[in-house]
Amino acid sequence: MARAKAINVKIPTVRVIAGLEQALATLEADYATQSAKEAQYEIAKKAWQKEVIDYAVANISKAENFRTNYRNWSNNLNIDFDLTVLEKDLPTEPEKDFEVIHSSTYRESKKEIQNAIRILKMTDEETVNTSTYNAIAQYL
């Protein structure tokens, strides 16, 4: 297996700081709007589930392999069946168009970005070397 040659690039410190500040602002904005996006997703998911139920009930005559399970202690009846359908007939399931950021990940990433910004603002160097850039590249 061939080994890639190392890249030796000097990047202006000012641009790296600006990139990190932008990444920090994006991280904070994404985390702040996460609960609202999650609520919208849950509403869309419940609407989709209702559409699937409506579709299954409308096509119950095509169902096969019925299975029932009655729970005496809770008075619940579970009915399970198989329904062969064409994918185009099913409602489209909503997808999350955002990434869930857990609070611990958020705090850790925010702290690391802020530390990198503070350190880079203290330097007199005009450029950032590749090893420093590699340490912070995941946030840019």
N, CA, C and O atoms as a GROMACS GRO file, in nm:
protein
  560
    1MET      N    1   0.084  -0.117   0.000
    1MET     CA    2   0.000   0.000   0.000
    1MET      C    3   0.089   0.124   0.000
    1MET      O    4   0.179   0.136   0.083
    2ALA      N    5   0.064   0.213  -0.091
    2ALA     CA    6   0.144   0.334  -0.103
    2ALA      C    7   0.108   0.432   0.006
    2ALA      O    8  -0.009   0.448   0.043
    3ARG      N    9   0.209   0.497   0.057
    3ARG     CA   10   0.188   0.594   0.163
    3ARG      C   11   0.181   0.733   0.103
    3ARG      O   12   0.265   0.770   0.021
    4ALA      N   13   0.082   0.810   0.143
    4ALA     CA   14   0.068   0.945   0.091
    4ALA      C   15   0.176   1.034   0.150
    4ALA      O   16   0.213   1.020   0.267
    5LYS      N   17   0.224   1.126   0.070
    5LYS     CA   18   0.324   1.220   0.118
    5LYS      C   19   0.257   1.324   0.206
    5LYS      O   20   0.142   1.362   0.183
    6ALA      N   21   0.329   1.369   0.305
    6ALA     CA   22   0.276   1.471   0.395
    6ALA      C   23   0.262   1.604   0.322
    6ALA      O   24   0.344   1.637   0.236
    7ILE      N   25   0.160   1.677   0.356
    7ILE     CA   26   0.138   1.808   0.297
    7ILE      C   27   0.192   1.912   0.394
    7ILE      O   28   0.160   1.909   0.512
    8ASN      N   29   0.273   2.002   0.344
    8ASN     CA   30   0.330   2.107   0.426
    8ASN      C   31   0.278   2.240   0.375
    8ASN      O   32   0.328   2.294   0.277
    9VAL      N   33   0.177   2.291   0.444
    9VAL     CA   34   0.112   2.415   0.401
    9VAL      C   35   0.109   2.511   0.519
    9VAL      O   36   0.087   2.470   0.633
   10LYS      N   37   0.130   2.636   0.491
   10LYS     CA   38   0.119   2.740   0.593
   10LYS      C   39  -0.011   2.817   0.566
   10LYS      O   40  -0.030   2.871   0.457
   11ILE      N   41  -0.098   2.821   0.665
   11ILE     CA   42  -0.227   2.886   0.651
   11ILE      C   43  -0.227   3.011   0.738
   11ILE      O   44  -0.181   3.006   0.852
   12PRO      N   45  -0.277   3.123   0.686
   12PRO     CA   46  -0.279   3.246   0.766
   12PRO      C   47  -0.358   3.226   0.896
   12PRO      O   48  -0.470   3.175   0.895
   13THR      N   49  -0.300   3.267   1.006
   13THR     CA   50  -0.360   3.251   1.138
   13THR      C   51  -0.495   3.323   1.145
   13THR      O   52  -0.589   3.272   1.206
   14VAL      N   53  -0.504   3.439   1.082
   14VAL     CA   54  -0.628   3.516   1.084
   14VAL      C   55  -0.742   3.437   1.019
   14VAL      O   56  -0.855   3.439   1.068
   15ARG      N   57  -0.714   3.368   0.911
   15ARG     CA   58  -0.817   3.288   0.843
   15ARG      C   59  -0.860   3.169   0.927
   15ARG      O   60  -0.977   3.133   0.929
   16VAL      N   61  -0.765   3.108   0.996
   16VAL     CA   62  -0.797   2.994   1.082
   16VAL      C   63  -0.884   3.040   1.199
   16VAL      O   64  -0.982   2.973   1.234
   17ILE      N   65  -0.848   3.152   1.259
   17ILE     CA   66  -0.929   3.206   1.370
   17ILE      C   67  -1.070   3.238   1.321
   17ILE      O   68  -1.167   3.205   1.389
   18ALA      N   69  -1.081   3.300   1.205
   18ALA     CA   70  -1.214   3.333   1.150
   18ALA      C   71  -1.294   3.205   1.124
   18ALA      O   72  -1.414   3.201   1.150
   19GLY      N   73  -1.228   3.104   1.073
   19GLY     CA   74  -1.296   2.976   1.048
   19GLY      C   75  -1.344   2.910   1.176
   19GLY      O   76  -1.455   2.856   1.181
   20LEU      N   77  -1.261   2.916   1.279
   20LEU     CA   78  -1.299   2.859   1.408
   20LEU      C   79  -1.414   2.938   1.472
   20LEU      O   80  -1.505   2.879   1.531
   21GLU      N   81  -1.411   3.070   1.460
   21GLU     CA   82  -1.520   3.152   1.514
   21GLU      C   83  -1.651   3.121   1.441
   21GLU      O   84  -1.757   3.116   1.503
   22GLN      N   85  -1.643   3.101   1.311
   22GLN     CA   86  -1.762   3.064   1.232
   22GLN      C   87  -1.813   2.927   1.274
   22GLN      O   88  -1.933   2.906   1.288
   23ALA      N   89  -1.721   2.832   1.295
   23ALA     CA   90  -1.760   2.698   1.338
   23ALA      C   91  -1.824   2.702   1.476
   23ALA      O   92  -1.920   2.628   1.502
   24LEU      N   93  -1.773   2.786   1.565
   24LEU     CA   94  -1.830   2.800   1.700
   24LEU      C   95  -1.971   2.858   1.691
   24LEU      O   96  -2.062   2.811   1.760
   25ALA      N   97  -1.989   2.960   1.608
   25ALA     CA   98  -2.121   3.020   1.592
   25ALA      C   99  -2.221   2.920   1.534
   25ALA      O  100  -2.337   2.914   1.577
   26THR      N  101  -2.177   2.841   1.438
   26THR     CA  102  -2.263   2.739   1.378
   26THR      C  103  -2.300   2.632   1.480
   26THR      O  104  -2.415   2.591   1.488
   27LEU      N  105  -2.202   2.588   1.559
   27LEU     CA  106  -2.226   2.487   1.663
   27LEU      C  107  -2.329   2.537   1.763
   27LEU      O  108  -2.422   2.465   1.799
   28GLU      N  109  -2.312   2.661   1.809
   28GLU     CA  110  -2.405   2.718   1.906
   28GLU      C  111  -2.546   2.733   1.848
   28GLU      O  112  -2.645   2.704   1.915
   29ALA      N  113  -2.554   2.778   1.723
   29ALA     CA  114  -2.685   2.795   1.659
   29ALA      C  115  -2.754   2.661   1.638
   29ALA      O  116  -2.875   2.648   1.662
   30ASP      N  117  -2.679   2.560   1.594
   30ASP     CA  118  -2.736   2.427   1.573
   30ASP      C  119  -2.786   2.368   1.704
   30ASP      O  120  -2.893   2.306   1.708
   31TYR      N  121  -2.711   2.387   1.810
   31TYR     CA  122  -2.751   2.332   1.940
   31TYR      C  123  -2.874   2.406   1.994
   31TYR      O  124  -2.962   2.345   2.055
   32ALA      N  125  -2.880   2.537   1.972
   32ALA     CA  126  -2.992   2.617   2.021
   32ALA      C  127  -3.122   2.582   1.949
   32ALA      O  128  -3.229   2.586   2.010
   33THR      N  129  -3.115   2.550   1.821
   33THR     CA  130  -3.237   2.521   1.744
   33THR      C  131  -3.270   2.372   1.739
   33THR      O  132  -3.370   2.332   1.679
   34GLN      N  133  -3.188   2.292   1.803
   34GLN     CA  134  -3.206   2.147   1.796
   34GLN      C  135  -3.341   2.102   1.851
   34GLN      O  136  -3.407   2.018   1.790
   35SER      N  137  -3.384   2.155   1.964
   35SER     CA  138  -3.511   2.110   2.024
   35SER      C  139  -3.630   2.148   1.936
   35SER      O  140  -3.725   2.071   1.927
   36ALA      N  141  -3.626   2.263   1.873
   36ALA     CA  142  -3.736   2.303   1.783
   36ALA      C  143  -3.739   2.212   1.660
   36ALA      O  144  -3.847   2.171   1.616
   37LYS      N  145  -3.622   2.181   1.606
   37LYS     CA  146  -3.617   2.091   1.490
   37LYS      C  147  -3.663   1.951   1.527
   37LYS      O  148  -3.731   1.885   1.449
   38GLU      N  149  -3.628   1.906   1.647
   38GLU     CA  150  -3.669   1.774   1.693
   38GLU      C  151  -3.821   1.769   1.709
   38GLU      O  152  -3.884   1.668   1.677
   39ALA      N  153  -3.881   1.878   1.760
   39ALA     CA  154  -4.026   1.884   1.776
   39ALA      C  155  -4.096   1.879   1.640
   39ALA      O  156  -4.197   1.811   1.624
   40GLN      N  157  -4.042   1.952   1.542
   40GLN     CA  158  -4.099   1.949   1.407
   40GLN      C  159  -4.089   1.810   1.347
   40GLN      O  160  -4.183   1.762   1.282
   41TYR      N  161  -3.976   1.744   1.369
   41TYR     CA  162  -3.958   1.608   1.318
   41TYR      C  163  -4.058   1.513   1.381
   41TYR      O  164  -4.116   1.429   1.312
   42GLU      N  165  -4.080   1.524   1.511
   42GLU     CA  166  -4.175   1.436   1.580
   42GLU      C  167  -4.317   1.457   1.528
   42GLU      O  168  -4.392   1.360   1.515
   43ILE      N  169  -4.354   1.580   1.499
   43ILE     CA  170  -4.486   1.608   1.442
   43ILE      C  171  -4.499   1.543   1.305
   43ILE      O  172  -4.601   1.480   1.274
   44ALA      N  173  -4.396   1.558   1.223
   44ALA     CA  174  -4.397   1.497   1.090
   44ALA      C  175  -4.400   1.344   1.099
   44ALA      O  176  -4.466   1.279   1.019
   45LYS      N  177  -4.329   1.288   1.196
   45LYS     CA  178  -4.324   1.143   1.214
   45LYS      C  179  -4.462   1.090   1.256
   45LYS      O  180  -4.505   0.985   1.208
   46LYS      N  181  -4.530   1.161   1.346
   46LYS     CA  182  -4.664   1.119   1.388
   46LYS      C  183  -4.763   1.126   1.272
   46LYS      O  184  -4.849   1.039   1.258
   47ALA      N  185  -4.752   1.229   1.189
   47ALA     CA  186  -4.839   1.242   1.073
   47ALA      C  187  -4.813   1.127   0.975
   47ALA      O  188  -4.907   1.072   0.917
   48TRP      N  189  -4.686   1.092   0.956
   48TRP     CA  190  -4.651   0.981   0.868
   48TRP      C  191  -4.707   0.849   0.922
   48TRP      O  192  -4.760   0.768   0.847
   49GLN      N  193  -4.694   0.828   1.053
   49GLN     CA  194  -4.747   0.706   1.114
   49GLN      C  195  -4.898   0.696   1.092
   49GLN      O  196  -4.950   0.587   1.066
   50LYS      N  197  -4.967   0.809   1.103
   50LYS     CA  198  -5.111   0.808   1.080
   50LYS      C  199  -5.142   0.772   0.934
   50LYS      O  200  -5.236   0.698   0.907
   51GLU      N  201  -5.063   0.823   0.841
   51GLU     CA  202  -5.082   0.790   0.699
   51GLU      C  203  -5.059   0.641   0.675
   51GLU      O  204  -5.134   0.579   0.599
   52VAL      N  205  -4.958   0.583   0.739
   52VAL     CA  206  -4.930   0.441   0.723
   52VAL      C  207  -5.044   0.357   0.781
   52VAL      O  208  -5.086   0.258   0.721
   53ILE      N  209  -5.094   0.398   0.896
   53ILE     CA  210  -5.208   0.327   0.957
   53ILE      C  211  -5.329   0.335   0.865
   53ILE      O  212  -5.396   0.234   0.842
   54ASP      N  213  -5.357   0.453   0.813
   54ASP     CA  214  -5.471   0.469   0.721
   54ASP      C  215  -5.455   0.380   0.598
   54ASP      O  216  -5.551   0.319   0.551
   55TYR      N  217  -5.332   0.373   0.546
   55TYR     CA  218  -5.305   0.289   0.429
   55TYR      C  219  -5.328   0.141   0.464
   55TYR      O  220  -5.388   0.067   0.386
   56ALA      N  221  -5.278   0.098   0.580
   56ALA     CA  222  -5.292  -0.042   0.620
   56ALA      C  223  -5.439  -0.079   0.641
   56ALA      O  224  -5.483  -0.186   0.599
   57VAL      N  225  -5.514   0.008   0.704
   57VAL     CA  226  -5.655  -0.019   0.729
   57VAL      C  227  -5.732  -0.025   0.597
   57VAL      O  228  -5.819  -0.110   0.579
   58ALA      N  229  -5.699   0.064   0.505
   58ALA     CA  230  -5.767   0.066   0.375
   58ALA      C  231  -5.737  -0.060   0.294
   58ALA      O  232  -5.817  -0.100   0.210
   59ASN      N  233  -5.622  -0.122   0.318
   59ASN     CA  234  -5.580  -0.240   0.241
   59ASN      C  235  -5.579  -0.367   0.326
   59ASN      O  236  -5.509  -0.462   0.292
   60ILE      N  237  -5.654  -0.370   0.432
   60ILE     CA  238  -5.655  -0.486   0.523
   60ILE      C  239  -5.701  -0.612   0.452
   60ILE      O  240  -5.664  -0.722   0.493
   61SER      N  241  -5.781  -0.598   0.348
   61SER     CA  242  -5.830  -0.717   0.277
   61SER      C  243  -5.716  -0.791   0.208
   61SER      O  244  -5.731  -0.909   0.177
   62LYS      N  245  -5.605  -0.725   0.182
   62LYS     CA  246  -5.489  -0.787   0.117
   62LYS      C  247  -5.392  -0.847   0.219
   62LYS      O  248  -5.291  -0.906   0.180
   63ALA      N  249  -5.420  -0.831   0.347
   63ALA     CA  250  -5.328  -0.874   0.452
   63ALA      C  251  -5.320  -1.026   0.461
   63ALA      O  252  -5.416  -1.097   0.432
   64GLU      N  253  -5.203  -1.073   0.504
   64GLU     CA  254  -5.177  -1.216   0.521
   64GLU      C  255  -5.110  -1.237   0.657
   64GLU      O  256  -5.060  -1.144   0.719
   65ASN      N  257  -5.111  -1.362   0.700
   65ASN     CA  258  -5.035  -1.403   0.818
   65ASN      C  259  -5.074  -1.323   0.943
   65ASN      O  260  -4.989  -1.260   1.006
   66PHE      N  261  -5.202  -1.325   0.977
   66PHE     CA  262  -5.249  -1.255   1.096
   66PHE      C  263  -5.198  -1.322   1.222
   66PHE      O  264  -5.198  -1.445   1.233
   67ARG      N  265  -5.154  -1.240   1.317
   67ARG     CA  266  -5.111  -1.289   1.447
   67ARG      C  267  -5.177  -1.200   1.553
   67ARG      O  268  -5.179  -1.077   1.541
   68THR      N  269  -5.230  -1.263   1.655
   68THR     CA  270  -5.292  -1.185   1.762
   68THR      C  271  -5.231  -1.225   1.895
   68THR      O  272  -5.184  -1.337   1.914
   69ASN      N  273  -5.232  -1.132   1.986
   69ASN     CA  274  -5.181  -1.156   2.119
   69ASN      C  275  -5.266  -1.073   2.216
   69ASN      O  276  -5.263  -0.950   2.214
   70TYR      N  277  -5.341  -1.144   2.300
   70TYR     CA  278  -5.426  -1.075   2.398
   70TYR      C  279  -5.358  -1.080   2.534
   70TYR      O  280  -5.320  -1.187   2.582
   71ARG      N  281  -5.344  -0.964   2.596
   71ARG     CA  282  -5.284  -0.955   2.729
   71ARG      C  283  -5.396  -0.932   2.828
   71ARG      O  284  -5.452  -0.822   2.837
   72ASN      N  285  -5.427  -1.036   2.902
   72ASN     CA  286  -5.538  -1.035   2.998
   72ASN      C  287  -5.518  -0.932   3.108
   72ASN      O  288  -5.611  -0.861   3.145
   73TRP      N  289  -5.397  -0.924   3.158
   73TRP     CA  290  -5.369  -0.838   3.272
   73TRP      C  291  -5.384  -0.690   3.239
   73TRP      O  292  -5.411  -0.610   3.329
   74SER      N  293  -5.366  -0.652   3.112
   74SER     CA  294  -5.379  -0.511   3.076
   74SER      C  295  -5.492  -0.485   2.976
   74SER      O  296  -5.512  -0.372   2.932
   75ASN      N  297  -5.565  -0.591   2.942
   75ASN     CA  298  -5.675  -0.580   2.846
   75ASN      C  299  -5.630  -0.520   2.712
   75ASN      O  300  -5.700  -0.437   2.655
   76ASN      N  301  -5.515  -0.563   2.664
   76ASN     CA  302  -5.462  -0.516   2.536
   76ASN      C  303  -5.465  -0.629   2.434
   76ASN      O  304  -5.432  -0.744   2.464
   77LEU      N  305  -5.506  -0.595   2.314
   77LEU     CA  306  -5.504  -0.689   2.204
   77LEU      C  307  -5.407  -0.636   2.100
   77LEU      O  308  -5.423  -0.525   2.049
   78ASN      N  309  -5.307  -0.714   2.069
   78ASN     CA  310  -5.208  -0.677   1.969
   78ASN      C  311  -5.237  -0.758   1.843
   78ASN      O  312  -5.241  -0.881   1.848
   79ILE      N  313  -5.256  -0.690   1.731
   79ILE     CA  314  -5.281  -0.757   1.604
   79ILE      C  315  -5.166  -0.723   1.510
   79ILE      O  316  -5.135  -0.606   1.487
   80ASP      N  317  -5.106  -0.826   1.456
   80ASP     CA  318  -4.992  -0.809   1.367
   80ASP      C  319  -5.023  -0.884   1.238
   80ASP      O  320  -5.075  -0.995   1.241
   81PHE      N  321  -4.991  -0.823   1.125
   81PHE     CA  322  -5.014  -0.889   0.997
   81PHE      C  323  -4.914  -0.840   0.894
   81PHE      O  324  -4.849  -0.737   0.912
   82ASP      N  325  -4.903  -0.915   0.786
   82ASP     CA  326  -4.813  -0.880   0.677
   82ASP      C  327  -4.895  -0.826   0.562
   82ASP      O  328  -5.001  -0.878   0.529
   83LEU      N  329  -4.844  -0.720   0.502
   83LEU     CA  330  -4.912  -0.657   0.390
   83LEU      C  331  -4.809  -0.631   0.283
   83LEU      O  332  -4.715  -0.553   0.302
   84THR      N  333  -4.826  -0.698   0.169
   84THR     CA  334  -4.734  -0.679   0.058
   84THR      C  335  -4.777  -0.554  -0.018
   84THR      O  336  -4.891  -0.544  -0.065
   85VAL      N  337  -4.685  -0.458  -0.030
   85VAL     CA  338  -4.717  -0.330  -0.093
   85VAL      C  339  -4.607  -0.291  -0.191
   85VAL      O  340  -4.495  -0.342  -0.185
   86LEU      N  341  -4.640  -0.201  -0.278
   86LEU     CA  342  -4.541  -0.140  -0.364
   86LEU      C  343  -4.486  -0.018  -0.291
   86LEU      O  344  -4.560   0.056  -0.227
   87GLU      N  345  -4.357   0.002  -0.302
   87GLU     CA  346  -4.293   0.112  -0.230
   87GLU      C  347  -4.353   0.247  -0.268
   87GLU      O  348  -4.363   0.337  -0.185
   88LYS      N  349  -4.393   0.260  -0.394
   88LYS     CA  350  -4.450   0.387  -0.439
   88LYS      C  351  -4.585   0.416  -0.375
   88LYS      O  352  -4.626   0.532  -0.372
   89ASP      N  353  -4.654   0.314  -0.324
   89ASP     CA  354  -4.784   0.334  -0.262
   89ASP      C  355  -4.774   0.381  -0.118
   89ASP      O  356  -4.868   0.441  -0.064
   90LEU      N  357  -4.661   0.356  -0.055
   90LEU     CA  358  -4.644   0.394   0.086
   90LEU      C  359  -4.611   0.542   0.099
   90LEU      O  360  -4.542   0.598   0.014
   91PRO      N  361  -4.660   0.605   0.204
   91PRO     CA  362  -4.620   0.744   0.230
   91PRO      C  363  -4.470   0.750   0.259
   91PRO      O  364  -4.412   0.655   0.312
   92THR      N  365  -4.409   0.861   0.224
   92THR     CA  366  -4.266   0.878   0.244
   92THR      C  367  -4.238   0.914   0.389
   92THR      O  368  -4.295   1.009   0.443
   93GLU      N  369  -4.150   0.836   0.451
   93GLU     CA  370  -4.114   0.861   0.590
   93GLU      C  371  -4.027   0.986   0.600
   93GLU      O  372  -3.935   1.004   0.521
   94PRO      N  373  -4.056   1.073   0.697
   94PRO     CA  374  -3.973   1.193   0.712
   94PRO      C  375  -3.833   1.157   0.760
   94PRO      O  376  -3.814   1.060   0.833
   95GLU      N  377  -3.736   1.236   0.718
   95GLU     CA  378  -3.597   1.214   0.758
   95GLU      C  379  -3.549   1.333   0.838
   95GLU      O  380  -3.592   1.446   0.815
   96LYS      N  381  -3.461   1.308   0.931
   96LYS     CA  382  -3.402   1.417   1.008
   96LYS      C  383  -3.305   1.491   0.916
   96LYS      O  384  -3.214   1.431   0.859
   97ASP      N  385  -3.324   1.620   0.904
   97ASP     CA  386  -3.234   1.701   0.823
   97ASP      C  387  -3.136   1.778   0.912
   97ASP      O  388  -3.082   1.882   0.873
   98PHE      N  389  -3.114   1.724   1.030
   98PHE     CA  390  -3.022   1.785   1.124
   98PHE      C  391  -2.954   1.674   1.203
   98PHE      O  392  -3.001   1.560   1.208
   99GLU      N  393  -2.842   1.710   1.262
   99GLU     CA  394  -2.767   1.613   1.343
   99GLU      C  395  -2.795   1.640   1.490
   99GLU      O  396  -2.789   1.755   1.534
  100VAL      N  397  -2.825   1.536   1.563
  100VAL     CA  398  -2.850   1.551   1.706
  100VAL      C  399  -2.715   1.566   1.776
  100VAL      O  400  -2.626   1.482   1.763
  101ILE      N  401  -2.703   1.675   1.852
  101ILE     CA  402  -2.580   1.701   1.926
  101ILE      C  403  -2.610   1.681   2.074
  101ILE      O  404  -2.690   1.755   2.132
  102HIS      N  405  -2.548   1.583   2.135
  102HIS     CA  406  -2.569   1.558   2.277
  102HIS      C  407  -2.498   1.666   2.358
  102HIS      O  408  -2.398   1.723   2.314
  103SER      N  409  -2.550   1.694   2.474
  103SER     CA  410  -2.498   1.806   2.554
  103SER      C  411  -2.351   1.789   2.588
  103SER      O  412  -2.276   1.886   2.588
  104SER      N  413  -2.308   1.667   2.617
  104SER     CA  414  -2.166   1.646   2.650
  104SER      C  415  -2.077   1.671   2.528
  104SER      O  416  -1.970   1.729   2.541
  105THR      N  417  -2.121   1.628   2.411
  105THR     CA  418  -2.045   1.653   2.289
  105THR      C  419  -2.040   1.802   2.259
  105THR      O  420  -1.937   1.855   2.218
  106TYR      N  421  -2.153   1.869   2.279
  106TYR     CA  422  -2.160   2.014   2.256
  106TYR      C  423  -2.061   2.087   2.347
  106TYR      O  424  -1.983   2.170   2.302
  107ARG      N  425  -2.066   2.056   2.476
  107ARG     CA  426  -1.977   2.123   2.572
  107ARG      C  427  -1.831   2.098   2.538
  107ARG      O  428  -1.749   2.190   2.543
  108GLU      N  429  -1.798   1.974   2.505
  108GLU     CA  430  -1.659   1.940   2.474
  108GLU      C  431  -1.611   2.010   2.348
  108GLU      O  432  -1.502   2.067   2.347
  109SER      N  433  -1.691   2.008   2.242
  109SER     CA  434  -1.653   2.073   2.117
  109SER      C  435  -1.641   2.223   2.135
  109SER      O  436  -1.546   2.284   2.086
  110LYS      N  437  -1.736   2.282   2.205
  110LYS     CA  438  -1.734   2.427   2.229
  110LYS      C  439  -1.608   2.466   2.305
  110LYS      O  440  -1.542   2.565   2.271
  111LYS      N  441  -1.574   2.390   2.408
  111LYS     CA  442  -1.456   2.419   2.488
  111LYS      C  443  -1.329   2.408   2.404
  111LYS      O  444  -1.241   2.494   2.414
  112GLU      N  445  -1.319   2.304   2.323
  112GLU     CA  446  -1.199   2.285   2.240
  112GLU      C  447  -1.185   2.397   2.137
  112GLU      O  448  -1.074   2.446   2.114
  113ILE      N  449  -1.295   2.437   2.076
  113ILE     CA  450  -1.289   2.546   1.976
  113ILE      C  451  -1.250   2.677   2.044
  113ILE      O  452  -1.166   2.750   1.993
  114GLN      N  453  -1.311   2.706   2.159
  114GLN     CA  454  -1.277   2.828   2.231
  114GLN      C  455  -1.131   2.830   2.273
  114GLN      O  456  -1.064   2.933   2.263
  115ASN      N  457  -1.080   2.716   2.320
  115ASN     CA  458  -0.938   2.708   2.358
  115ASN      C  459  -0.848   2.731   2.238
  115ASN      O  460  -0.748   2.803   2.248
  116ALA      N  461  -0.881   2.671   2.125
  116ALA     CA  462  -0.801   2.690   2.005
  116ALA      C  463  -0.800   2.836   1.961
  116ALA      O  464  -0.696   2.888   1.923
  117ILE      N  465  -0.915   2.902   1.968
  117ILE     CA  466  -0.924   3.044   1.931
  117ILE      C  467  -0.837   3.128   2.025
  117ILE      O  468  -0.762   3.214   1.979
  118ARG      N  469  -0.846   3.103   2.155
  118ARG     CA  470  -0.767   3.179   2.253
  118ARG      C  471  -0.617   3.162   2.226
  118ARG      O  472  -0.541   3.259   2.227
  119ILE      N  473  -0.575   3.038   2.204
  119ILE     CA  474  -0.433   3.012   2.181
  119ILE      C  475  -0.385   3.078   2.052
  119ILE      O  476  -0.278   3.139   2.049
  120LEU      N  477  -0.465   3.067   1.946
  120LEU     CA  478  -0.425   3.127   1.819
  120LEU      C  479  -0.424   3.280   1.825
  120LEU      O  480  -0.345   3.343   1.755
  121LYS      N  481  -0.509   3.339   1.907
  121LYS     CA  482  -0.509   3.485   1.921
  121LYS      C  483  -0.386   3.534   1.998
  121LYS      O  484  -0.346   3.650   1.985
  122MET      N  485  -0.326   3.447   2.078
  122MET     CA  486  -0.209   3.485   2.157
  122MET      C  487  -0.079   3.474   2.077
  122MET      O  488   0.023   3.529   2.118
  123THR      N  489  -0.081   3.406   1.966
  123THR     CA  490   0.043   3.384   1.891
  123THR      C  491   0.079   3.506   1.806
  123THR      O  492  -0.008   3.582   1.762
  124ASP      N  493   0.210   3.524   1.784
  124ASP     CA  494   0.259   3.629   1.697
  124ASP      C  495   0.287   3.577   1.557
  124ASP      O  496   0.320   3.653   1.466
  125GLU      N  497   0.272   3.445   1.540
  125GLU     CA  498   0.298   3.384   1.410
  125GLU      C  499   0.191   3.428   1.309
  125GLU      O  500   0.073   3.436   1.343
  126GLU      N  501   0.233   3.454   1.188
  126GLU     CA  502   0.139   3.495   1.084
  126GLU      C  503   0.069   3.376   1.020
  126GLU      O  504  -0.039   3.390   0.962
  127THR      N  505   0.130   3.258   1.032
  127THR     CA  506   0.072   3.138   0.972
  127THR      C  507   0.062   3.026   1.074
  127THR      O  508   0.132   3.025   1.176
  128VAL      N  509  -0.027   2.932   1.045
  128VAL     CA  510  -0.045   2.814   1.128
  128VAL      C  511   0.019   2.697   1.054
  128VAL      O  512  -0.008   2.677   0.936
  129ASN      N  513   0.102   2.621   1.122
  129ASN     CA  514   0.166   2.508   1.054
  129ASN      C  515   0.067   2.392   1.039
  129ASN      O  516  -0.040   2.392   1.100
  130THR      N  517   0.104   2.295   0.960
  130THR     CA  518   0.015   2.185   0.927
  130THR      C  519  -0.022   2.102   1.048
  130THR      O  520  -0.137   2.058   1.058
  131SER      N  521   0.070   2.078   1.141
  131SER     CA  522   0.037   1.995   1.257
  131SER      C  523  -0.067   2.064   1.346
  131SER      O  524  -0.155   1.998   1.400
  132THR      N  525  -0.056   2.195   1.361
  132THR     CA  526  -0.156   2.268   1.438
  132THR      C  527  -0.289   2.265   1.366
  132THR      O  528  -0.394   2.246   1.428
  133TYR      N  529  -0.286   2.284   1.236
  133TYR     CA  530  -0.408   2.283   1.156
  133TYR      C  531  -0.476   2.146   1.165
  133TYR      O  532  -0.599   2.138   1.176
  134ASN      N  533  -0.397   2.038   1.161
  134ASN     CA  534  -0.453   1.904   1.170
  134ASN      C  535  -0.525   1.882   1.303
  134ASN      O  536  -0.622   1.807   1.309
  135ALA      N  537  -0.477   1.946   1.409
  135ALA     CA  538  -0.537   1.930   1.541
  135ALA      C  539  -0.675   1.995   1.550
  135ALA      O  540  -0.760   1.954   1.629
  136ILE      N  541  -0.697   2.099   1.467
  136ILE     CA  542  -0.824   2.172   1.473
  136ILE      C  543  -0.908   2.156   1.347
  136ILE      O  544  -1.018   2.211   1.339
  137ALA      N  545  -0.860   2.082   1.251
  137ALA     CA  546  -0.928   2.070   1.121
  137ALA      C  547  -1.067   2.012   1.132
  137ALA      O  548  -1.153   2.044   1.050
  138GLN      N  549  -1.092   1.929   1.231
  138GLN     CA  550  -1.224   1.865   1.244
  138GLN      C  551  -1.333   1.969   1.270
  138GLN      O  552  -1.451   1.941   1.245
  139TYR      N  553  -1.297   2.085   1.319
  139TYR     CA  554  -1.397   2.188   1.350
  139TYR      C  555  -1.419   2.286   1.236
  139TYR      O  556  -1.516   2.361   1.235
  140LEU      N  557  -1.328   2.285   1.139
  140LEU     CA  558  -1.339   2.380   1.028
  140LEU      C  559  -1.421   2.326   0.914
  140LEU      O  560  -1.439   2.394   0.813
   0.00000   0.00000   0.00000
